[in-house]
Each structure stands twice: as structure tokens, then as C-alpha cells.
Amino acid sequence: MFVANYKEWLDILGYAESTVYYLPNHLQEFFYYLEQNNIISINQITTKIVKDYYRELQQRANETRHGALSKSYLNKHQQALKKFKEYLQNHNHKGINIHLKSETNPTEEKLNILTQSEIKQLFKATEISHTEDRFKLRDKAILTILYSCGLRRNEAVHLDTSDILFDKERVFVRKGKNYKERFVPINRANAEILEDYIYEGRPEFYQSHLCEALFINKNGTRMQGMSFANRLKVIVEAANNKTIAEKGITLHILRHSIATHLLQHDVPLESIKTFLGHSSLESTQIYTHLLKSIENECI
């Protein structure tokens, strides 16, 4: 249970896919070690236990090449436990009273949230993000779906034109996480952006009438996740803003940004949970901690 919730927490906080995959696996290894040593509660975890575990890792043979495990790999195990300690604290658990020292000084990923002003600059940048109008209209629609509607990358990839319900002012998300369906509201401004793309930009793409995907590429087929990421990079470059560029914005961070902005506007947590398609309110509460840390940085 801990490992699954920890994984979802990392995912919501926007860590890289590799981090979301590997850190829970490392945590699972640690739990297996605890089980082998008859430790059945996280309250029993001490610095000595962690040191013993770490010592065992240092002595473990590397299965893919000769020698011991690399310092980088050992650091990932350290990071898994550090993040788990942080996870417990954020979820009102007293946590594990341990101090961890890394092998080196790895650069830890930092979650950056765009301000509402910076979001406006990205939307403005779509006016010069390409030489052709069809691409510019598509870029603006991508920002609308990923930021204004808060969709995950995979959800945006699987959107069809028929999922944009203009009459109901909703976007139907059929390929949500764990295949859960939901409806996301769109206001008039968002609807106009999507209308411009669907009725003016999209028909200009090669054989667009043969594809039901909302977002299509120059070959007339469904855009994939990497293409969305590449377009976001182009939009960021077009914004020509050093602060935005240094934040290392990802598609997932657009989703975190809208969640944080909704909280700043006092939208109820339950409504944000429904909007984002979270399975539990506990997942959504992560943004309250995130908002506090952002406010603290501004003091």
C-alpha cells in the first residue's frame, strides 16, 4: 500500500517517468530487506537499520557488469528513502527518524510551477511558435488541453475531435489513468481556442479527415507524447523568457500549475480532485503542501 501511494505521490509531483518507476522499486527492495529482518512496522526503522541496509547494497555485486553497484545507483536508493521520509511527513505521519548522507551530491529534481503571468506568456508565444498558422493554432490548443483542462500527456494523446463537446462546454476524457472516464469543463475562451484549431488549423493537416485524433501531426496521424513535449520546448523558446526557460518546464508541470492556480483562487479541494481525475483526495492534498512551499519561498 505504501509503495503504490508513494509512486502516485511522485507522479503527481511531476518527477521524471524514470524516477516514478525506479524509486518505488528501490523502496520495495528496502521493505523486502526489512521483512527479511523481521521488521514489520516503519516505526521500527532506525538509522542503524538503514546503515546496515546501505552497507549490504555496497557489497552487492552488479548484475549487469563486473564490480560493485555504482555510486549513482546507490544514490538512487538513498533518494528513494529520502523521498519516502518526505512523503510520510507530507501525509501527517511522524515519519522515520533517520539521517541520510549521499555518496556524492546528485542534482535532485526540483518541481517548478509556472506563475499565471508566465502561463499567459506561453499562450502569447504561440503566435510566433511556427511560421504556419495551422501549427500555431495547434500549439495554442495543446496548451489549452494540458494547462487549462489539466489533462495528463497520455489523456491528451488519446483525445478525439468528438471528445470536445462544445454544446455541453465539456471535454470528455476517455483514456484517463486506470481507464477512468471524466468530463472536464471548458470556458468560452478555451472553447474558442479549440474551435479555431479544429475548424481552421486542423483541416490544413495532411488527410486530416481520415483521422479522428484531436491532435494530428504533419503526416495526418495521431500525435504521440514526445511530439507534445517537443512542441512545448518550442513554445518555451518562443516565449524568450529566461526565468521560464530555467524552470525546465515539462508537460506534467502544466497540470501542476493549473492545480496550484485553482487552489490559489480558493477552488475547493474536492472540485480540484474531480477536475484532475484523482482517485483519492489524499493525492490532491499534495497541492496544498506545494502551495505552502511556494508561498514560503515568496516571503
Disulfide bonds with the S-S distance in Angstrom:
none
